[in-house]
Amino acid sequence: MSRWADLLTEQRLPASAELDALPVPDLLRLINAEDARVAPAVADALADIAAAVELITTRLLGGGRLFYVGAGTSGRLGVLDAAECPPTFNTAADRVQGLIAGGREAAFQAVEGAEDRPEAGAADLAERGLSADDVVVGIAASGVTPYVHGALAHARAAGAGTVFFTCSPTARTQVEADVRIVVAVGPEVVTGSTRMKAGTATKLVLNMLSTATMVRLGKTYGNLMVDLQPRNAKLRDRMVRILGALTGLTAAQAQDLLAVADGQLKVALVMQLGGVDAGAARQLLADHGGVVRRAIAALE
């Protein structure tokens, strides 16, 4: 029997054994019912997810980078989460990176066999100069993806932080990592199609890892983005609305203040809420790690 046959992600779901004979409404109800199992499974892993957030936050505070590494759906979801960090949280383009087996082409279409080479995972990280300051999140729904294993092995050898995410409980003891996150969503409606429940679980967990880390890094004030980059009309409007909501300024007043703050929302907030000029606001933010709440508290 192959090493894949016993994996939870390869088992058949009894409820969908006659899937092709179901009327469409019943088929959709079945998929929906199985999807409902994902969030509770993620909840069971919250302690490990929290440990991963602490590790990632520590590395990024030290100037390190976050790498997501995966193949197929896992890799694509890592690329997606990484791509959202610059516009949402104003991270540098290389601060959060998504690596997928097979390279950029594989993000848009399958590159067969790319995931079977552990040396490729190591090489992709080495090419980016992985160091002990960085952290690598290996994403493998099945838990056995060689590309991910190779990347994690390289990361450990480099002294980087390591996080392993899987939906296969048996993989917990088979992969070395500082933190292991296991979300056991069970067999898929279409056997082995881990783009379904496992993919949904992956998206939920990556949302948590990046969002919680960025909140810890001061990228929000309350639940509002205060480090966003206004690169389009929607985001420019959002910036003005955020400043108005937090300070009580009118839209016109908020626009004027942002102009004085050189378009930097954090600076504008500290200016208005702390009663200081732009130079003092920038210095306060620099002294307090860019965290608006701490900068304002320092004036009290």
ChimeraX attribute file (.defattr): number of C-alpha atoms within 10 A of each C-alpha:
attribute: neighborCount
match mode: 1-to-1
recipient: residues
	/A:1	5
	/A:2	6
	/A:3	7
	/A:4	13
	/A:5	10
	/A:6	12
	/A:7	20
	/A:8	21
	/A:9	27
	/A:10	19
	/A:11	17
	/A:12	16
	/A:13	17
	/A:14	11
	/A:15	10
	/A:16	18
	/A:17	13
	/A:18	9
	/A:19	16
	/A:20	9
	/A:21	10
	/A:22	13
	/A:23	9
	/A:24	11
	/A:25	8
	/A:26	12
	/A:27	17
	/A:28	12
	/A:29	11
	/A:30	17
	/A:31	16
	/A:32	11
	/A:33	11
	/A:34	19
	/A:35	18
	/A:36	13
	/A:37	15
	/A:38	21
	/A:39	16
	/A:40	13
	/A:41	17
	/A:42	21
	/A:43	12
	/A:44	14
	/A:45	16
	/A:46	16
	/A:47	11
	/A:48	16
	/A:49	24
	/A:50	17
	/A:51	17
	/A:52	25
	/A:53	22
	/A:54	15
	/A:55	19
	/A:56	28
	/A:57	24
	/A:58	19
	/A:59	19
	/A:60	19
	/A:61	14
	/A:62	11
	/A:63	11
	/A:64	21
	/A:65	23
	/A:66	25
	/A:67	25
	/A:68	28
	/A:69	30
	/A:70	30
	/A:71	31
	/A:72	23
	/A:73	23
	/A:74	28
	/A:75	25
	/A:76	23
	/A:77	26
	/A:78	27
	/A:79	22
	/A:80	17
	/A:81	19
	/A:82	23
	/A:83	16
	/A:84	14
	/A:85	20
	/A:86	17
	/A:87	16
	/A:88	19
	/A:89	21
	/A:90	18
	/A:91	18
	/A:92	11
	/A:93	12
	/A:94	14
	/A:95	17
	/A:96	24
	/A:97	21
	/A:98	23
	/A:99	26
	/A:100	29
	/A:101	31
	/A:102	23
	/A:103	16
	/A:104	13
	/A:105	11
	/A:106	19
	/A:107	20
	/A:108	10
	/A:109	10
	/A:110	14
	/A:111	15
	/A:112	11
	/A:113	11
	/A:114	19
	/A:115	22
	/A:116	18
	/A:117	17
	/A:118	20
	/A:119	16
	/A:120	20
	/A:121	30
	/A:122	20
	/A:123	15
	/A:124	21
	/A:125	20
	/A:126	15
	/A:127	8
	/A:128	11
	/A:129	10
	/A:130	22
	/A:131	18
	/A:132	15
	/A:133	18
	/A:134	25
	/A:135	30
	/A:136	28
	/A:137	28
	/A:138	32
	/A:139	30
	/A:140	28
	/A:141	29
	/A:142	22
	/A:143	26
	/A:144	20
	/A:145	19
	/A:146	21
	/A:147	29
	/A:148	34
	/A:149	28
	/A:150	22
	/A:151	28
	/A:152	30
	/A:153	19
	/A:154	22
	/A:155	27
	/A:156	19
	/A:157	11
	/A:158	16
	/A:159	15
	/A:160	22
	/A:161	25
	/A:162	25
	/A:163	27
	/A:164	26
	/A:165	28
	/A:166	25
	/A:167	30
	/A:168	24
	/A:169	19
	/A:170	16
	/A:171	20
	/A:172	18
	/A:173	9
	/A:174	11
	/A:175	17
	/A:176	16
	/A:177	21
	/A:178	15
	/A:179	20
	/A:180	23
	/A:181	26
	/A:182	25
	/A:183	25
	/A:184	23
	/A:185	27
	/A:186	22
	/A:187	24
	/A:188	24
	/A:189	23
	/A:190	17
	/A:191	15
	/A:192	18
	/A:193	15
	/A:194	25
	/A:195	17
	/A:196	20
	/A:197	26
	/A:198	29
	/A:199	20
	/A:200	17
	/A:201	28
	/A:202	27
	/A:203	17
	/A:204	14
	/A:205	21
	/A:206	21
	/A:207	15
	/A:208	17
	/A:209	21
	/A:210	21
	/A:211	19
	/A:212	18
	/A:213	22
	/A:214	22
	/A:215	18
	/A:216	16
	/A:217	17
	/A:218	21
	/A:219	25
	/A:220	21
	/A:221	17
	/A:222	12
	/A:223	8
	/A:224	16
	/A:225	20
	/A:226	26
	/A:227	25
	/A:228	23
	/A:229	19
	/A:230	19
	/A:231	9
	/A:232	9
	/A:233	9
	/A:234	9
	/A:235	15
	/A:236	15
	/A:237	13
	/A:238	17
	/A:239	26
	/A:240	23
	/A:241	18
	/A:242	20
	/A:243	25
	/A:244	18
	/A:245	14
	/A:246	14
	/A:247	14
	/A:248	13
	/A:249	17
	/A:250	14
	/A:251	17
	/A:252	11
	/A:253	14
	/A:254	24
	/A:255	21
	/A:256	15
	/A:257	23
	/A:258	20
	/A:259	13
	/A:260	15
	/A:261	21
	/A:262	12
	/A:263	18
	/A:264	20
	/A:265	25
	/A:266	27
	/A:267	28
	/A:268	28
	/A:269	28
	/A:270	26
	/A:271	22
	/A:272	20
	/A:273	15
	/A:274	18
	/A:275	13
	/A:276	18
	/A:277	15
	/A:278	20
	/A:279	11
	/A:280	15
	/A:281	25
	/A:282	21
	/A:283	13
	/A:284	25
	/A:285	19
	/A:286	12
	/A:287	13
	/A:288	17
	/A:289	13
	/A:290	19
	/A:291	23
	/A:292	25
	/A:293	18
	/A:294	16
	/A:295	22
	/A:296	21
	/A:297	11
	/A:298	11
	/A:299	12
	/A:300	6
